[in-house]
Amino acid sequence: MDTLFETKSADANRPDAAASAPGDRARELAPFGIDSLEDDFELESIAAFAAKLCGTPNASVTIVEERRQRFLARHGLESNETPRSVSFCAHAMQGDELFVVPDATKDPRFADNDLVTGETHLRFYAGAPLVTEDGTELGALCVIDTEPHPEGLNELQQEGLRVLARSAVRRFVNEREALRSRDQAKERARMLNLVLDSVPGIAWSADEDLTFDFFNARWDEVTGATPPRSADDWQAHIHPDEFDQSRLKLQEAARAKQVYEDEWRLRLADGSYRWALSRAVPIQLGNGRWRWVGTIIDIDDAHRLSESRDLLARELSHRIKNIFAVVASLITLSARRDPDLRYFAQEMTDKIAALGRAHEFVAPTGMVRENTLHGLLDQIFAPYNSQHEQRITVTGSNPTIQGRAATPLALVFHELATNSAKYGVLANEEGVVDVTISQADHDMLRIEWHEPGVAPLETGGEGFGSRLLKMSVEGQMQGRIDRQWSEDGLSVVLDLSLAALAG
């Protein structure tokens, strides 16, 4: 137990010594959040137990500042601060062990101290330094009495005071780390807000009940309006033609915790509207709750350009259909003048009609939306099927196809259906063709056309239809075609490139 103070430096030994430069001591203590720990329950409990342990009426967790000492937690003391010039704790915090003054009136360093000669009537003092692992001197945990303690502290009291001092230091360090974490979180939030404010679109967030609690600066720049707080509040910002449907989509996405995406017109500050892409993503937090983060991106120019292109495409599609009709009419008129051409004219007219149906399938008319193989075959086989009778059934895989593949596919299956209607099972009223689609391997699609009970035909060689089939399959679809006759009938196996189907 030290009863004499061993100096660390000549200047620091003086209790009234200020920091080497104004403000240094304040900057040294600032990270520990001293103000937030005044009257802290944990520190007050430490002070109260220290007084009880050492048998003194007074105890304090003291912080030594540049010009004063503050009693952050005190037991039995009325004052909460005194000048540093009379501080015993300024001595205690600079030692490595307990600083004990059994009788201050007999200690030449403190005999004339105002705390000794004045109303405080301090006689006994024992202080444990509050020093962090990195060497920051905070102050001391001290016990005080108005009566001398010639015997000082026993071993149990000394060890207990040290343990309590370490607990007090941990409280300060924990507060420093908590403040540091909060400051870092605030800085991250500040930087995130700066990033969000710099993006060209509107960014927002909401809780799982769709209460909107954040919008970046772009919202005010674009709309000049008070941000919405609920889904219903968006009615003032979304065009009336799109609001109801968009609100229902958002509410359904919120219920199912699924990504929301929609296009609607946003009302601007000048009262005009521009098309926007709105997207929101649900995020589950660590506590099990959900939040929504979303963006609103201006797509008005792209939307209007797309509308113009759609209008042009529809006009071109209409003109192409007219061309098909004109060509078919010209063939029909020419055939009327020469009866020998009627068979050829009918065959060509049927092929043009098949091409027309294929064009209708891929044309951007707004009427046909399907882009699958089943959808195309339904179009081609429509003349042979009806609501009550399916003469050609299609089963199996249903891959997506692109417009480029529709024309050769239409010609191939029109030719197969026409031949069946003339010479195969479709020539009788009860015949049915089975079309099965499967994946032959990783890059080829297999389509099997099966006509049960059909016998081989005696032909004089490869005709126009056969050459057309071969040209379409091998040339444009990068595949192969194989006719197989058996006791079960005719099977036409087509292996088509998946890459060609996908365009």
Secondary structure by P-SEA (a helix, b strand, c coil): cccbbbbcccccccccccccccaaaaaaacccccccccccaaaaaaaaaaaaaaccccccbbbbcccccccccccccccccccccccaaaaaaacccbbbbccccccccccccccccccccccbbbbbbbccccccccccccccccccccccccaaaaaaaaaaaaaaaaaaaaaaaaaaaaaaaaaaaaaaaaaaaaccccccccccccccccccccccccccccccccccccccccccccaaaaaaaaaaaaaaccbbbbbbbbbccccbbbbbbbbbbbbbccccbbbbbbbbbbaaaaaaaaaaaaaaaaaaaaaaaaaaaaaaaaaaaaaaacccaaaaaaaaaaaaaaaaaaaaacccccccccccaaaaaaaaacccccccccccccccbbbbbcccaaaaaaaaaaaaaaaaacccccccccbbbbbbbbbccccbbbbbbbbccccccccccccaaaaaaaaaaaccccbbbbbbbccccbbbbbbbbcccccc
